[in-house]
Amino acid sequence: MLKLPRTVAFVGLMGAGKSCIGRLLAAALALPFVDADKEIESAAGCSIEDIFTAHGEEAFRAGERRVIARLLDQPSVILATGGGAFMDPDTRALIHERAISVWLRADVELLLRRTSRRNNRPLLKRGDPRKILRDLIEERYPVYAEADIVVDSVDGPPEMTLARVTQSLRSYLENPEAAGRRRAKAGSAAE
C-alpha cells in the first residue's frame, strides 16, 4: 500500500472524475475522503448553486479558498477540489506547498457526457455546455498542467483511472524531482 506523506488533492474540470476516483483512492489507502465542494456547502449552509446565485462567483471563490486552506491544515486526506479552485493563485500555491496535486485530464466529449447526467453545474447553465467546456479547457488546462501529476481520465470503469493514478503516485513518490521536471515540461507544452 502507498504511504502518502501529505494530502493528495485532485484538480480538474467538472466531470473529470475527481470525486469518484478520490473516493476509490481513499478507500484503497484507508484514508478519509473529503469533497471540497461539500465542505463549502456545509460551511455556507447552502448549495454551491445558491452561493453563486445569491453572492456571485467571486464570493464563492473566496469561501472555497478559506475551506481548502483549512482542509490542508489537517492530517492527510484524499481531497477533491472544485474545478476552479486550482485557478486561484493563492489556493494553487497552498496546494503545491501542502499537498500532492493530481490533475485528472479529460477531453470535452467525456466531460459533456458526465456533466449532462446532473443539472447542478452553475457554470454550465450560462449557455451552450459544449462551448463553455471548450472555453474552460482553453483557459484552465495550461494552469492545471502545473499539477504534480497528470493522469488522463478514461471512459470506462473508474478502476482503470484509479490504477493510472495509483501508478503515477507511486512513480512520483519514488522520484518527485523527475515528476517536477515532467510537470515543467507539460506546463510549457500546454502554453
C-alpha positions as CSV (number, residue, x, y, z in Angstrom):
1,M,0.0,0.0,0.0
2,L,1.2,3.5,-0.8
3,K,2.2,5.7,2.2
4,L,1.4,9.3,1.4
5,P,3.5,12.0,3.1
6,R,0.7,14.6,2.7
7,T,-2.8,15.1,1.3
8,V,-3.5,14.2,-2.4
9,A,-5.5,17.0,-4.0
10,F,-7.4,16.2,-7.2
11,V,-7.8,19.1,-9.6
12,G,-9.5,19.3,-13.0
13,L,-12.7,20.2,-14.7
14,M,-16.2,19.2,-13.6
15,G,-16.9,15.7,-14.8
16,A,-13.2,14.6,-14.8
17,G,-13.8,12.1,-12.0
18,K,-12.2,13.9,-9.1
19,S,-14.8,12.8,-6.5
20,C,-15.3,9.3,-7.9
21,I,-11.6,8.5,-8.2
22,G,-10.8,10.3,-4.9
23,R,-13.3,8.1,-3.1
24,L,-11.8,5.0,-4.6
25,L,-8.3,6.0,-3.8
26,A,-9.2,6.9,-0.2
27,A,-10.8,3.5,0.3
28,A,-7.8,1.8,-1.2
29,L,-5.4,3.7,1.1
30,A,-7.6,3.6,4.1
31,L,-7.6,7.5,4.3
32,P,-10.5,9.9,4.7
33,F,-12.0,11.3,1.5
34,V,-13.1,15.0,1.5
35,D,-15.0,16.8,-1.2
36,A,-14.2,20.5,-1.0
37,D,-17.5,21.4,-2.6
38,K,-19.4,19.5,0.1
39,E,-17.3,21.2,2.8
40,I,-18.1,24.6,1.2
41,E,-21.8,23.9,1.2
42,S,-21.6,22.7,4.8
43,A,-19.7,25.9,5.9
44,A,-22.1,28.1,4.0
45,G,-25.3,26.3,4.9
46,C,-26.5,26.3,1.3
47,S,-25.7,24.8,-2.1
48,I,-22.9,26.0,-4.4
49,E,-25.6,26.9,-6.9
50,D,-27.3,29.1,-4.2
51,I,-24.0,30.7,-3.3
52,F,-23.4,31.6,-7.0
53,T,-26.9,32.9,-7.4
54,A,-27.0,35.0,-4.2
55,H,-23.4,36.2,-3.9
56,G,-21.7,35.6,-7.2
57,E,-18.6,33.6,-8.2
58,E,-16.1,35.9,-6.5
59,A,-17.7,35.3,-3.1
60,F,-17.8,31.6,-3.8
61,R,-14.1,31.5,-4.7
62,A,-13.2,33.4,-1.5
63,G,-15.1,30.8,0.6
64,E,-13.5,28.0,-1.4
65,R,-10.1,29.4,-0.7
66,R,-10.7,29.5,3.0
67,V,-12.1,26.0,3.1
68,I,-9.3,24.4,1.2
69,A,-6.7,26.2,3.3
70,R,-8.4,24.8,6.4
71,L,-8.5,21.3,4.9
72,L,-4.8,21.4,4.0
73,D,-4.0,22.3,7.7
74,Q,-5.4,18.9,8.8
75,P,-3.9,15.4,8.7
76,S,-3.5,13.8,5.2
77,V,-6.7,13.1,3.3
78,I,-7.7,12.5,-0.3
79,L,-9.2,15.8,-1.4
80,A,-11.4,16.5,-4.5
81,T,-11.3,20.2,-5.3
82,G,-13.8,22.2,-7.3
83,G,-12.9,22.8,-11.0
84,G,-12.0,26.4,-10.4
85,A,-10.1,26.0,-7.1
86,F,-6.6,25.4,-8.7
87,M,-7.1,28.6,-10.9
88,D,-6.8,30.8,-7.8
89,P,-3.1,31.6,-7.4
90,D,-3.2,31.5,-3.6
91,T,-5.0,28.2,-3.5
92,R,-2.7,26.7,-6.1
93,A,0.4,27.8,-4.1
94,L,-1.1,26.3,-1.0
95,I,-1.8,23.0,-2.7
96,H,1.7,23.0,-4.1
97,E,3.1,23.6,-0.7
98,R,1.0,21.2,1.4
99,A,-0.3,18.5,-1.0
100,I,0.4,16.3,-4.0
101,S,-1.7,17.6,-6.8
102,V,-3.2,15.2,-9.4
103,W,-4.8,16.7,-12.5
104,L,-7.4,14.4,-13.9
105,R,-7.4,15.4,-17.5
106,A,-10.4,14.6,-19.8
107,D,-11.5,15.6,-23.3
108,V,-14.6,17.7,-24.0
109,E,-16.7,14.7,-25.1
110,L,-16.1,12.8,-21.9
111,L,-16.8,15.9,-19.8
112,L,-20.0,16.6,-21.7
113,R,-21.3,13.0,-21.2
114,R,-20.5,13.1,-17.5
115,T,-21.8,16.6,-16.7
116,S,-25.1,16.1,-18.6
117,R,-26.1,13.5,-16.0
118,R,-26.6,16.2,-13.4
119,N,-28.2,19.6,-13.5
120,N,-26.3,21.3,-10.7
121,R,-23.4,22.9,-12.5
122,P,-23.8,26.7,-12.3
123,L,-21.1,27.4,-14.9
124,L,-22.9,25.2,-17.5
125,K,-26.2,27.0,-17.1
126,R,-24.7,30.1,-18.7
127,G,-25.1,28.9,-22.3
128,D,-24.1,26.0,-24.5
129,P,-22.4,23.4,-22.3
130,R,-20.0,22.3,-25.1
131,K,-18.8,25.8,-25.8
132,I,-18.5,26.5,-22.1
133,L,-16.4,23.4,-21.5
134,R,-14.2,24.1,-24.6
135,D,-13.6,27.7,-23.3
136,L,-12.8,26.3,-19.8
137,I,-10.4,23.8,-21.3
138,E,-8.6,26.5,-23.2
139,E,-8.4,28.7,-20.1
140,R,-7.7,26.2,-17.4
141,Y,-5.7,23.3,-18.9
142,P,-2.4,25.3,-19.1
143,V,-2.8,26.1,-15.3
144,Y,-3.9,22.5,-14.4
145,A,-0.7,21.4,-16.2
146,E,1.2,22.8,-13.2
147,A,-0.1,19.9,-11.1
148,D,2.5,17.5,-9.7
149,I,0.9,14.5,-11.6
150,V,-1.2,14.4,-14.7
151,V,-3.5,11.4,-15.4
152,D,-5.9,11.0,-18.2
153,S,-9.4,10.2,-17.1
154,V,-10.8,7.4,-19.2
155,D,-14.3,6.5,-20.3
156,G,-14.6,3.1,-18.8
157,P,-14.6,1.5,-15.3
158,P,-13.3,4.0,-12.8
159,E,-10.9,1.4,-11.6
160,M,-8.9,1.9,-14.9
161,T,-8.3,5.6,-14.0
162,L,-7.7,4.6,-10.4
163,A,-4.9,2.2,-11.5
164,R,-3.3,5.0,-13.5
165,V,-3.5,7.4,-10.6
166,T,-2.0,4.8,-8.2
167,Q,0.9,4.1,-10.5
168,S,1.5,7.8,-11.1
169,L,1.5,8.4,-7.4
170,R,4.0,5.5,-6.8
171,S,6.3,6.9,-9.5
172,Y,6.0,10.4,-8.1
173,L,6.8,9.3,-4.5
174,E,9.8,7.3,-5.8
175,N,11.2,10.3,-7.7
176,P,9.5,13.6,-7.1
177,E,12.3,15.6,-8.8
178,A,11.7,13.7,-12.1
179,A,8.0,14.4,-11.7
180,G,8.7,18.1,-11.2
181,R,10.7,18.1,-14.4
182,R,7.8,16.4,-16.2
183,R,5.4,18.9,-14.8
184,A,7.5,21.8,-16.0
185,K,7.7,20.2,-19.5
186,A,3.9,19.6,-19.5
187,G,3.3,23.2,-18.4
188,S,5.4,24.7,-21.2
189,A,3.9,22.3,-23.8
190,A,0.4,23.4,-22.7
191,E,1.1,27.1,-23.2
